[in-house]
Amino acid sequence: MYHLKQKSKIPLHIQLFEALKQDILENYQVDDKLPSIRKIATTYNLSKNTVENAYSQLVAEGYIDSIAKSGYVVIENNYINFSRNYTYENTPSNKEDDIHFDFFPARLEKKSFPLKIWKRIFNKEVNDTVDMGGYSNRQGELNLREQIAKYLNESRAVKCSASQIVMGNGFISSMSLLCMILKKHKHLAMEDPGYHVARRTFENHNFKIDKIPVDSNGINISKVQTSKAKLLYITASHQYPTGVAIPISNRIKLLEWADKNSAYIIEDDYDSELSYINRPIPSLQGLDKNERVIYTGTFSKALSPALRVSYLVLPKVLLDIYKKEFFYYDSGVCLMIQKTLKEFMKQGHWDRHLRKIRTLNKKKHNLMKKLLEDKLKTSMKIVSHGGGLSIQIQPTKPLDFDKLKIKAKENKIKIYFAKERCGGSYQAVMMGFGGIEEKNLEKAVIAFSKIWFEAMSD
Ligand SMILES: Cc1ncc(COP(=O)(O)O)c(C=O)c1O
């Protein structure tokens, strides 16, 4: 007997379908006949319609078939017990609230986001221009790309038009698309130490990677010249993680190398907006006369990493491949965000925000530097500063990095090591200040200095 509940929220035909299905799976053989619709209807006091609906669903899902003169019979179904015979362990959640100080080198202060203006523009765009019934432009909204092209021309000396820009929802999404566009160039050279996310993305796309050492002038040019790679990934203006910039003479050599070898240079210009001592160094792309540079940028460093907006600027040949083979790939950036960002830039808020965020972070950068010098004194040297969202330090005396890590955990402090994030032999502690409010910086550095000295043997 099937137990069907008249008063359940689940319709009777679904209850009956489930009961019959279970019965078939447990008790029936192929070619066995099911009771007639009339019989089920009278046995369970159901309408004929209800039973017909249940049978129809069993037919649709391939459990039974209606055979002329025989009625409904069970047909072969390759039933697998899909019920899980394993359980997922509940991984303990990262209790972010428990953390007293987080020196993450790639975040901004929550309060620094221009939320009021953003919300105002967002609401207006959603009400007036966003068509929720349609798809957005797969390459990215044209008028947003126009704004970005204008900004890149004026501020980063990037030579491009909106048609060359392809929007993406973050670095990995932009790089993954690029990897597919560049599928004929599977051999890449990159900085060592270098951006771990870039390396992993290229590895995941099966690129062979040559690691090229970095010195005080950035990537080692002669090693690039002797590499057989046809692709080079660099953070030319602010090397990640060492912070060095490639001087103009070496930039020219890199472009010559690319020309001579028909190679492409991927210029990741991730945080050049945040330059506190010198004016931002103009892009390498702007010096390139032969379309050998692929430029990539992000809104994560100066506006918000939560928005997930990045972009590629493709040289003509690669743009043609993109248009031919990848035109159906969607940028992945929400239309409402694209429209809001476009207006945000068009109305001049982006320029104003850049000035504000630069001033705010410059202040915090200088304060962090001073606090490190005051609190850690000669026990450390600053190896990278002047831009971005962190200052990097190295100990001048023996320091047990494992002990530092343990102490950090015990004291609910989150710290980040260049070696863990970038590989190679370069080691430094990345003292991120972007996410810590100015008023809390001193407390944060005092807490850090305590564990720093504890991890330092005399
Ligand atoms: C070297 C480098 N490139 C690019 C990015 C931008 O990443 P995304 O656009 O995914 O936020 C970052 C962020 O930390 C970075 O450090």
The ligand as an SDF file (V2000), in Angstrom:
LIG
                    3D

 16 16  0  0  0  0  0  0  0  0999 V2000
   49.9520   40.9970   -9.6160 C   0  0  0  0  0  0  0  0  0  0  0  0
   48.4730   41.1200   -9.6100 C   0  0  0  0  0  0  0  0  0  0  0  0
   47.8250   41.1570  -10.7710 N   0  0  0  0  0  0  0  0  0  0  0  0
   46.4860   41.2870  -10.8240 C   0  0  0  0  0  0  0  0  0  0  0  0
   45.7180   41.3640   -9.6830 C   0  0  0  0  0  0  0  0  0  0  0  0
   44.2460   41.6040   -9.8160 C   0  0  0  0  0  0  0  0  0  0  0  0
   43.4410   40.5770   -9.5050 O   0  0  0  0  0  0  0  0  0  0  0  0
   41.8600   40.7130   -9.6500 P   0  0  0  0  0  0  0  0  0  0  0  0
   41.5450   41.5700  -10.8340 O   0  0  0  0  0  0  0  0  0  0  0  0
   41.4380   39.2850   -9.8690 O   0  0  0  0  0  0  0  0  0  0  0  0
   41.3420   41.2520   -8.3820 O   0  0  0  0  0  0  0  0  0  0  0  0
   46.3420   41.2930   -8.4370 C   0  0  0  0  0  0  0  0  0  0  0  0
   45.5660   41.3180   -7.1900 C   0  0  0  0  0  0  0  0  0  0  0  0
   46.0130   41.1270   -6.1070 O   0  0  0  0  0  0  0  0  0  0  0  0
   47.7520   41.1720   -8.3970 C   0  0  0  0  0  0  0  0  0  0  0  0
   48.4140   41.1340   -7.2240 O   0  0  0  0  0  0  0  0  0  0  0  0
  1  2  1  0
  2  3  1  0
  2 15  2  0
  3  4  2  0
  4  5  1  0
  5  6  1  0
  5 12  2  0
  6  7  1  0
  7  8  1  0
  8  9  2  0
  8 10  1  0
  8 11  1  0
 12 13  1  0
 12 15  1  0
 13 14  2  0
 15 16  1  0
M  END
$$$$
